[in-house]
């Protein structure tokens, strides 16, 4: 069951990445902290691990060596992110640029409020 939730988080991050050019730091790290209860270091390490090819290999390795990577979780989220990115890229093609800019700004604002005021 948790693997399906990991994939769903990956799809969500992928769709938003494809639509808005955001993903790891903006979506995945807060999701891993607030949904799955990871520490900040574990969330960062796991996010780096799922984006390793080719991004962040050395940084992800360092987090892994410190025990701050959840490899199984990273693999399933990566699957969802891969498919979600294509979905988001297709969805965004017909959204006017001014509306897309506003959607992006509102999303960043809401995430920042959750990170600032939310429980870790």
TIVEXVO-986594 format. One record per residue (C-alpha): residue in one letter; residue number from 1; x negated, y, z negated. Coordinates in steps of 0.001 Angstrom, whole numbers, plus 500000, padded with zeros to 6 digits. Each point is the difference from the previous one (the first is absolute). Layout:
<recs>
code/pos/east/north/up
A/NUM/X/Y/Z
...
</recs>
This chain:
<recs>
code/pos/east/north/up
X/1/500000/500000/500000
X/2/497237/502456/499149
X/3/498408/499379/503413
X/4/503196/501266/501664
X/5/499937/503100/497833
X/6/496332/500548/500905
X/7/500886/499737/503695
X/8/502949/502390/499529
X/9/497672/502559/498390
X/10/497596/499492/502898
X/11/502769/500486/502576
X/12/501157/503166/498235
X/13/496450/501359/499891
X/14/499473/498976/503613
X/15/503206/501660/501211
X/16/499166/503234/498177
X/17/496419/499784/501242
X/18/501213/499562/503563
X/19/502480/502843/499627
X/20/498070/502465/497851
X/21/496366/498898/500134
X/22/499963/499154/496289
X/23/499536/496715/498213
X/24/497367/498895/497538
X/25/499621/502808/497517
X/26/503419/501525/500379
X/27/502197/496888/500036
X/28/498099/496894/498991
X/29/498165/501235/496918
X/30/503149/501398/498328
X/31/501965/496867/501012
X/32/497376/497666/498556
X/33/499960/501967/496745
X/34/503725/500580/499532
X/35/501489/496855/501575
X/36/497348/497396/499221
X/37/498415/501470/496867
X/38/496419/500118/501258
X/39/497491/502360/498432
X/40/498807/502978/502040
X/41/496705/498188/500720
X/42/501758/496777/501006
X/43/502377/501921/502275
X/44/497128/501813/501691
X/45/497930/496816/500361
X/46/502931/497973/501342
X/47/500886/502738/502496
X/48/496418/500117/501233
X/49/499945/496204/500325
X/50/503122/499899/502176
X/51/498559/502681/502278
X/52/496534/498432/500189
X/53/499957/499161/503678
X/54/498220/502335/500725
X/55/500725/502652/497369
X/56/498452/499972/496571
X/57/498069/496713/500100
X/58/497213/501099/497676
X/59/502328/501880/497643
X/60/502398/497033/499842
X/61/497079/497660/499292
X/62/498927/502155/497064
X/63/503527/500041/498562
X/64/500167/496205/500502
X/65/496722/499502/498146
X/66/501485/501923/497072
X/67/503128/497837/499968
X/68/502259/502750/501317
X/69/501359/498360/503163
X/70/503073/497795/500263
X/71/499079/498129/503216
X/72/503228/497998/500365
X/73/502103/503114/499566
X/74/497797/501939/502434
X/75/500380/497303/502676
X/76/503798/499971/499906
X/77/500297/503797/499896
X/78/497612/500130/502956
X/79/502358/497762/502020
X/80/502917/502309/499297
X/81/497949/503127/500632
X/82/498867/498641/503375
X/83/503577/499455/501211
X/84/501373/503089/498272
X/85/497465/502265/501699
X/86/501332/499015/503410
X/87/503605/500440/498858
X/88/499281/503473/498609
X/89/498068/501067/503098
X/90/502982/499019/502139
X/91/502547/501717/497737
X/92/498195/503332/499842
X/93/499772/500605/503740
X/94/503405/501695/500168
X/95/499787/502116/496849
X/96/499368/503713/500705
X/97/496641/501189/498683
X/98/501452/502669/497686
X/99/502258/497402/498355
X/100/497140/497508/499684
X/101/497852/502647/498295
X/102/502770/500658/497485
X/103/500551/496283/499333
X/104/496274/499618/499376
X/105/499916/502984/497633
X/106/503008/498794/497984
X/107/498538/496505/499714
X/108/496653/501328/498742
X/109/501774/502232/497494
X/110/502122/497156/498614
X/111/497000/497685/499681
X/112/498003/502704/498244
X/113/502824/500533/497464
X/114/500186/496262/499316
X/115/496227/499707/499576
X/116/499832/503064/497737
X/117/503019/499302/497774
X/118/500363/496201/500293
X/119/498758/497422/497547
X/120/496841/498173/501008
</recs>
